[in-house]
Amino acid sequence: MKHLTKTRTPLLILTLAILCASCKKDKEPTVENTLTMLQNKNWKITALTVTPGYSGAASDDIYNTWMGPCERDNLFRFNTGNELILDEGPTKCDPADLQTQPGIWGYNDAVSMLNFQLTSPSDAYSLKIVSINQDSFVGTESETAGGIVYVSTWTFVKQ
């Protein structure tokens, strides 16, 4: 019986150690990690929805309903030095459009906010980053119109 107890105790301790190690919570991305994941990569919007929907529905699929192929192939690049480049991709909405448009961007870690603005036209966006990894990120943006709060959810995938 003593031999069984001597064998069982180390096995129990080893099993508990393995279980505790496997239950560690994933670390939240730090500002450095978030910046590293965002910067110097080409990102394409792959989904864009708004809730409630502008149409009166529970939500609207902006990406597939309102964005044309010439917008769905655009690439966003958040370079170091807060330089933003929007590349029109292979399909331009207007052949006279420039292939790339400059802009600026910044990230506020305190509120997980990605702000970016194109210089012409001066479209500005503020996305709260709700998830991010090496291959994709999701951000939300809220606006109020007519007393209704609309939440847009943007999904970007690394190209």
Backbone bond lengths (Angstrom), bond angles and torsions (degrees), N, CA, C in turn:
res aa  C-N    CA-C-N  psi(-1)  N-CA   C-N-CA  omega(-1)  CA-C   N-CA-C  phi
1 M - - - 1.444 - - 1.528 110.92 -
2 K 1.375 117.33 -39.89 1.458 120.27 178.71 1.517 110.63 -61.08
3 H 1.324 117.16 -38.49 1.459 121.51 -179.30 1.536 110.57 -63.35
4 L 1.319 117.24 -40.85 1.462 122.16 179.02 1.527 110.45 -64.87
5 T 1.329 118.13 -40.87 1.457 122.09 179.41 1.522 110.60 -66.71
6 K 1.340 117.43 -40.62 1.459 121.04 179.14 1.526 110.85 -63.73
7 T 1.310 118.57 -34.07 1.453 122.90 179.95 1.522 110.39 -78.86
8 R 1.312 116.82 -39.17 1.456 121.27 -175.95 1.527 112.14 -68.98
9 T 1.320 119.27 -38.87 1.466 122.39 -176.42 1.531 111.79 -61.76
10 P 1.340 119.81 -50.78 1.473 118.24 177.98 1.532 112.83 -62.18
11 L 1.338 117.14 -35.94 1.468 119.86 177.84 1.514 111.56 -65.21
12 L 1.338 116.18 -39.50 1.462 120.58 178.95 1.527 110.29 -65.38
13 I 1.330 116.96 -43.15 1.465 120.79 179.21 1.524 110.45 -64.19
14 L 1.322 117.99 -43.20 1.459 122.22 178.54 1.525 110.98 -62.05
15 T 1.330 116.91 -44.04 1.468 121.45 179.08 1.522 110.88 -62.05
16 L 1.329 117.52 -44.91 1.471 120.65 179.02 1.524 111.50 -63.66
17 A 1.327 116.92 -39.96 1.466 120.13 178.90 1.520 110.93 -62.72
18 I 1.315 117.73 -42.16 1.469 121.79 179.33 1.519 110.26 -65.33
19 L 1.336 116.79 -43.36 1.470 120.07 179.60 1.519 111.50 -63.78
20 C 1.326 117.25 -43.05 1.470 120.22 -179.91 1.527 110.85 -65.05
21 A 1.308 116.95 -40.48 1.467 120.35 -179.91 1.518 111.16 -65.65
22 S 1.327 117.70 -35.72 1.466 120.33 -178.32 1.509 112.29 -77.09
23 C 1.323 119.05 -13.74 1.466 122.44 -178.11 1.517 112.95 -95.13
24 K 1.332 118.33 3.13 1.457 120.06 179.69 1.515 109.84 -60.78
25 K 1.325 115.15 135.84 1.456 121.07 178.70 1.519 109.75 -73.30
26 D 1.342 116.25 138.95 1.463 120.50 176.12 1.517 108.98 -61.82
27 K 1.314 115.73 141.03 1.458 120.19 178.59 1.516 109.70 -72.03
28 E 1.331 114.96 142.68 1.456 120.43 173.48 1.525 108.13 -69.70
29 P 1.350 117.64 144.30 1.463 118.38 177.53 1.525 110.86 -60.78
30 T 1.318 117.21 134.97 1.452 121.21 174.69 1.516 108.28 -84.20
31 V 1.325 116.30 169.07 1.459 118.79 179.63 1.530 109.97 -60.55
32 E 1.345 117.35 -37.68 1.459 119.46 179.50 1.524 110.44 -64.75
33 N 1.340 116.20 -42.97 1.462 119.79 178.94 1.522 110.88 -65.19
34 T 1.316 117.47 -42.01 1.465 120.98 179.73 1.521 110.17 -62.26
35 L 1.326 116.60 -45.52 1.465 119.68 178.80 1.519 110.89 -63.09
36 T 1.319 117.32 -42.23 1.465 120.92 178.59 1.519 110.54 -61.60
37 M 1.330 116.93 -40.51 1.466 120.04 -179.84 1.527 111.74 -68.74
38 L 1.328 117.83 -34.19 1.472 121.66 -177.53 1.527 113.06 -80.00
39 Q 1.326 115.88 -42.34 1.462 121.20 -166.15 1.523 114.20 -73.63
40 N 1.346 112.07 146.23 1.465 122.67 169.62 1.526 113.25 59.13
41 K 1.306 116.05 34.73 1.463 122.23 175.65 1.525 107.97 -132.44
42 N 1.308 116.51 154.77 1.459 121.01 174.68 1.520 108.37 -91.78
43 W 1.331 115.71 128.31 1.460 122.61 -178.96 1.519 109.29 -119.56
44 K 1.319 115.81 136.93 1.467 120.91 177.69 1.523 108.81 -120.93
45 I 1.332 115.96 137.67 1.464 120.17 174.29 1.527 107.65 -71.08
46 T 1.338 116.12 128.40 1.467 120.64 178.66 1.519 112.18 -117.12
47 A 1.329 116.62 -9.36 1.469 120.77 175.87 1.523 107.96 -158.24
48 L 1.319 114.99 142.72 1.465 121.47 175.98 1.522 107.02 -151.69
49 T 1.333 115.17 116.26 1.461 120.47 179.68 1.522 109.24 -126.46
50 V 1.327 116.30 160.03 1.457 121.37 174.11 1.530 107.94 -131.38
51 T 1.342 115.04 136.06 1.459 122.38 -178.86 1.514 108.47 -131.21
52 P 1.332 119.99 130.42 1.457 125.89 -12.60 1.527 109.77 -64.66
53 G 1.303 115.55 163.92 1.454 120.38 -178.15 1.515 112.06 -71.45
54 Y 1.312 116.20 146.18 1.467 121.13 174.65 1.522 110.53 -63.12
55 S 1.337 116.31 -25.37 1.463 121.84 -177.98 1.520 113.06 -77.72
56 G 1.343 117.08 -7.77 1.456 120.85 -175.14 1.521 111.64 99.91
57 A 1.329 117.01 -10.30 1.462 121.15 177.24 1.531 109.23 -75.65
58 A 1.331 116.08 170.37 1.467 120.54 178.32 1.526 110.90 -59.16
59 S 1.338 116.55 -37.38 1.464 121.35 174.90 1.525 108.59 -155.48
60 D 1.315 115.53 159.37 1.467 121.92 177.00 1.523 108.90 -119.89
61 D 1.321 116.15 138.91 1.460 122.95 175.18 1.526 107.68 -89.76
62 I 1.313 115.88 91.65 1.469 121.91 -177.69 1.529 110.17 -65.68
63 Y 1.322 116.50 -40.32 1.462 122.22 -176.01 1.527 111.48 -56.98
64 N 1.317 117.36 -52.14 1.471 120.80 -175.91 1.523 113.99 -87.15
65 T 1.334 117.53 -20.63 1.459 120.09 -176.14 1.523 112.94 -96.14
66 W 1.323 117.35 -42.99 1.455 120.23 -172.48 1.521 114.36 -109.25
67 M 1.321 118.13 -23.63 1.472 119.84 -179.70 1.521 109.18 -89.99
68 G 1.322 115.72 128.25 1.453 119.66 178.56 1.521 111.16 -83.14
69 P 1.333 116.95 169.60 1.464 120.69 178.53 1.528 112.59 -56.12
70 C 1.324 116.43 -30.74 1.463 120.19 -179.05 1.532 111.80 -70.51
71 E 1.320 118.05 -18.96 1.467 121.59 175.86 1.525 111.28 -96.80
72 R 1.321 117.08 -31.67 1.469 121.07 -176.73 1.525 112.71 -71.53
73 D 1.333 118.36 -15.16 1.471 119.33 178.73 1.536 112.73 -99.92
74 N 1.335 116.98 6.39 1.463 120.61 179.15 1.524 110.97 -68.54
75 L 1.332 115.39 147.60 1.461 121.60 178.72 1.517 109.70 -118.65
76 F 1.326 116.05 134.84 1.458 123.20 175.26 1.522 107.69 -105.28
77 R 1.331 116.42 134.39 1.466 120.80 178.18 1.522 108.09 -129.21
78 F 1.328 116.19 116.83 1.457 123.44 179.78 1.536 107.74 -97.11
79 N 1.332 115.99 91.15 1.462 121.29 -176.44 1.519 111.42 -79.96
80 T 1.346 115.69 162.21 1.456 119.62 173.38 1.522 108.23 -61.72
81 G 1.311 116.34 158.46 1.458 120.15 -178.15 1.519 112.42 77.98
82 N 1.338 117.46 16.39 1.467 123.76 177.48 1.522 113.73 62.18
83 E 1.326 116.89 25.65 1.460 121.54 177.25 1.535 109.05 -90.54
84 L 1.316 115.45 127.45 1.463 122.25 176.30 1.524 108.33 -107.84
85 I 1.326 116.25 136.39 1.466 121.57 173.67 1.525 107.26 -125.21
86 L 1.326 115.97 123.96 1.463 121.03 172.52 1.523 106.73 -103.17
87 D 1.315 116.57 117.93 1.463 122.30 178.27 1.525 107.85 -99.96
88 E 1.315 116.26 128.26 1.462 121.50 -177.03 1.527 114.00 -66.77
89 G 1.336 117.26 -10.86 1.461 120.00 -179.24 1.517 111.24 74.08
90 P 1.329 116.83 -173.68 1.465 119.87 -176.13 1.528 114.44 -69.39
91 T 1.341 117.29 -22.90 1.464 120.71 -177.79 1.524 109.81 -113.89
92 K 1.324 116.80 115.52 1.462 120.83 177.33 1.521 109.61 -95.45
93 C 1.331 116.30 145.21 1.463 120.09 175.78 1.524 110.80 -70.31
94 D 1.320 116.00 -34.10 1.459 122.50 177.38 1.529 106.98 -132.91
95 P 1.334 118.35 121.62 1.467 120.14 -178.51 1.528 113.40 -55.76
96 A 1.327 117.15 -24.24 1.460 120.66 -179.58 1.536 112.23 -78.67
97 D 1.337 118.23 -12.68 1.468 120.96 179.33 1.517 110.53 -62.80
98 L 1.318 115.17 146.47 1.455 120.25 173.53 1.525 108.80 -65.58
99 Q 1.337 117.31 149.94 1.458 120.49 178.26 1.525 111.27 -66.89
100 T 1.334 117.00 -36.81 1.460 120.42 178.83 1.521 110.44 -128.09
101 Q 1.323 114.65 148.79 1.459 121.78 176.58 1.522 107.88 -124.65
102 P 1.334 116.93 133.18 1.461 119.06 178.90 1.524 111.63 -84.07
103 G 1.301 114.36 161.98 1.449 120.85 175.54 1.519 109.86 -166.81
104 I 1.309 115.28 -171.47 1.459 121.60 178.29 1.526 108.73 -129.44
105 W 1.314 114.82 158.22 1.452 119.59 177.70 1.529 109.71 -150.59
106 G 1.323 115.69 161.45 1.458 121.96 176.04 1.515 109.11 -156.24
107 Y 1.326 115.08 159.93 1.465 120.90 178.79 1.515 108.65 -128.04
108 N 1.330 116.55 127.27 1.458 122.92 178.08 1.523 107.69 -106.89
109 D 1.326 116.27 103.79 1.464 121.63 -176.35 1.524 112.37 -64.21
110 A 1.322 117.79 -33.41 1.469 120.77 -176.33 1.525 111.89 -58.22
111 V 1.335 116.58 -31.54 1.472 120.59 -179.00 1.531 111.87 -123.85
112 S 1.336 116.82 12.24 1.482 122.79 -179.97 1.523 111.82 51.96
113 M 1.328 116.51 44.13 1.452 121.99 -174.12 1.527 111.94 -108.64
114 L 1.331 115.07 124.90 1.458 122.47 173.70 1.525 107.10 -100.56
115 N 1.320 116.47 117.29 1.463 122.08 178.48 1.517 108.30 -110.67
116 F 1.330 116.29 132.41 1.459 118.73 175.51 1.508 110.51 -146.62
117 Q 1.343 114.90 150.08 1.452 121.46 -176.18 1.515 109.24 -146.56
118 L 1.320 115.02 132.33 1.462 120.88 172.67 1.515 107.63 -84.39
119 T 1.342 116.34 148.19 1.462 118.83 -178.60 1.524 112.38 -80.73
120 S 1.325 118.30 -28.60 1.458 120.10 178.41 1.528 109.01 -152.56
121 P 1.288 121.51 112.50 1.466 125.61 -5.13 1.522 109.57 -70.13
122 S 1.304 115.51 160.51 1.460 119.58 -173.93 1.533 111.48 -83.45
123 D 1.329 115.88 58.97 1.462 120.84 175.82 1.517 108.99 -76.41
124 A 1.342 117.39 129.93 1.456 121.77 -179.36 1.528 109.20 -123.02
125 Y 1.333 115.40 141.47 1.463 121.10 -178.31 1.522 109.23 -136.43
126 S 1.329 115.91 147.28 1.461 122.94 174.77 1.516 107.33 -131.37
127 L 1.331 115.88 109.30 1.458 121.14 -177.97 1.518 110.05 -110.31
128 K 1.315 116.27 126.51 1.459 120.88 171.84 1.520 106.56 -80.80
129 I 1.338 116.35 118.87 1.460 120.75 -179.42 1.530 108.16 -74.25
130 V 1.339 115.92 116.10 1.466 120.18 179.98 1.519 112.10 -100.05
131 S 1.344 117.56 -20.89 1.464 121.28 172.39 1.523 108.34 -158.12
132 I 1.344 114.37 147.48 1.458 119.37 179.45 1.523 108.50 -155.14
133 N 1.331 114.68 142.08 1.461 121.49 170.43 1.523 107.25 -147.69
134 Q 1.316 117.75 -171.11 1.460 121.05 -176.24 1.530 113.30 -64.26
135 D 1.340 117.83 -23.82 1.460 121.37 -172.50 1.519 115.59 -110.88
136 S 1.328 118.71 -14.69 1.464 119.74 -177.22 1.522 110.16 -160.74
137 F 1.325 114.27 161.44 1.461 119.31 169.42 1.519 109.45 -149.32
138 V 1.335 114.31 154.80 1.459 122.50 -179.66 1.517 107.51 -125.04
139 G 1.331 115.91 133.99 1.449 121.41 177.79 1.511 110.52 -134.05
140 T 1.330 115.86 152.73 1.461 120.65 177.93 1.521 109.40 -121.92
141 E 1.321 114.01 150.69 1.462 122.02 178.76 1.518 107.22 -136.86
142 S 1.325 117.02 135.20 1.462 121.19 -179.70 1.519 110.65 -114.06
143 E 1.327 115.10 143.77 1.462 121.05 173.07 1.516 108.13 -144.64
144 T 1.321 116.12 148.47 1.458 121.32 179.99 1.520 108.95 -112.62
145 A 1.320 115.73 129.88 1.468 121.87 176.96 1.519 107.90 -141.47
146 G 1.310 116.10 128.44 1.460 120.44 179.36 1.520 112.61 59.49
147 G 1.337 117.19 31.83 1.452 121.58 179.35 1.531 114.09 79.07
148 I 1.328 117.89 2.66 1.464 122.14 179.64 1.519 108.64 -107.18
149 V 1.341 116.50 132.46 1.465 121.70 176.90 1.522 107.98 -91.73
150 Y 1.325 115.64 117.66 1.464 122.43 178.10 1.530 108.22 -101.86
151 V 1.316 116.64 131.15 1.468 121.76 178.68 1.523 108.79 -114.15
152 S 1.326 115.22 117.88 1.463 121.39 176.17 1.526 108.14 -95.03
153 T 1.320 115.83 134.13 1.465 121.35 177.48 1.516 108.43 -115.90
154 W 1.318 115.84 119.53 1.459 123.85 -176.98 1.526 108.77 -107.36
155 T 1.309 117.56 133.88 1.465 122.26 173.48 1.518 108.27 -118.02
156 F 1.328 115.87 126.73 1.461 123.25 178.36 1.526 108.50 -114.49
157 V 1.322 116.64 141.13 1.463 121.96 176.01 1.515 108.54 -124.88
158 K 1.340 115.34 136.35 1.461 120.89 179.36 1.520 109.90 -67.20
159 Q 1.324 116.05 138.34 1.470 122.08 -179.62 1.506 111.23 -105.65
